[in-house]
Amino acid sequence: MIEPTRRQTLGGLAALAALPASVRAAPPAPASLDTLARKGGRRFGSAIAWNPRNADSGSVQNRAYAALVQRECGLVVPENEMKWQWLRKSPDSFDFTAMDGIVGWAKASGLGVRGHTLLWHRPKWFPGWLNDYDFGANPAAEAERLLTTHIRTVTARYGGIINSWDVVNEAIDHDRNAPIETSLSRAMGSPEAVLDLAFHTARDAAPGAELVYNDYMSWEPAHAKHCADVLRLLEGFRKRGTPVDALGIQSHIEMFSLDPATGVGPYREREWRAFLDDVVGMGYRLLITEFDVKDKALPSDVAVRDAKVADYTRRYFDLMLDYEQLGDILAWGMVDKYSWLQGFAPRDDGREVRACPYDDAYQAKPMRAAIAASLGAAG
């Protein structure tokens, strides 16, 4: 080994001293959220969109956003591009352009993909043609044909990359506290017939995949009846032998009011744990499929809001990560300005909802630190 001369050593030190302080003192990059999740046998991911007409979006076309997702995530889920309204504009046609784009980008990026969703069983989110469809002289057979064709076509196209599917999304009618009626269920005789057929078809078409029922019930007091409805639905699946592997908990957790005792939104920890215990007791696994935080009740001050959102996030993740049955965790977007909540659940003061792990400048927020801390402690 040749030792450096004194002149070389001093020259090197001088060159180092000439570097900007931000470079000289740059700390090592923190572990990604996916890296932390994998220590516990999970993956961390996010929703992403395909939007060639507008790169200023939470999409593959937004290079900064796509790079953030690549850096932090191990998998993605299409925000809208796999829903019937996008894929199936008519009874006899499929348009896979957007979904193919997401899948191609994900594969090139080394990311996994979740499937969302094979059937969103709500008339509001059916394409218009399906709500008004003439099922003809044998409506049950025609409804079965439409549904099974859809599931088999989509799973066949993406079976090589997608191994976890939201087979059915949001099937509860909250006015009746029972599965919702649609054009398909009226043709087939009952909502249960539709849901069961969807899962049986998915199992036949994707025998090795994880089949998920996905819904938005959560731990807030307002969701108590919804939790009971979902539990009955899951019990029915088990009694009928419907092949459902897991419950997808969307986890759009919300602070529409504040609990004076905690300073964050009220939540039912004991009751929520009892619900989760019942779910896993029936043999279901769990996923967090669409995480974000609604901050409507919090004050306008950004620092205060961010701290409260992080606190609420940490409480929720710590609880959920107590369950070894919890698998993958996905955020419903990574950057505030692109969150669906800006339009769906806007704040009364007109300020931007602080719903995601990163702000509009792509800077990590306290929420990101809270998620990382929970994942690190669980791993």
Secondary structure, DSSP 8 states (H G I E B T S, - for coil): -----HHHHHHHHHHHHHS-HHHHT-------HHHHHHTTT--EEEEEB--TT-SSSSBTT-HHHHHHHHHH-SEEEESSTTSHHHH-SBTTB---HHHHHHHHHHHHHT-EEEEEEEEE--GGGS-HHHHT----SSHHHHHHHHHHHHHHHHHHHHTTTEEEEEEEE--EETTTTEE---HHHHHHSSHHHHHHHHHHHHHHHSTTSEEEEEE---SSGGGHHHHHHHHHHHHHHHHHT----EEEE--EEE-SS--TTTSS----HHHHHHHHHHHHHTT-EEEEEEEEEE-TTS-S-HHHHHHHHHHHHHHHHHHHTT-TTEEEEEES-SBGGG-THHHHS--TT------SSB-TTS-B-HHHHHHHHHHHHH-
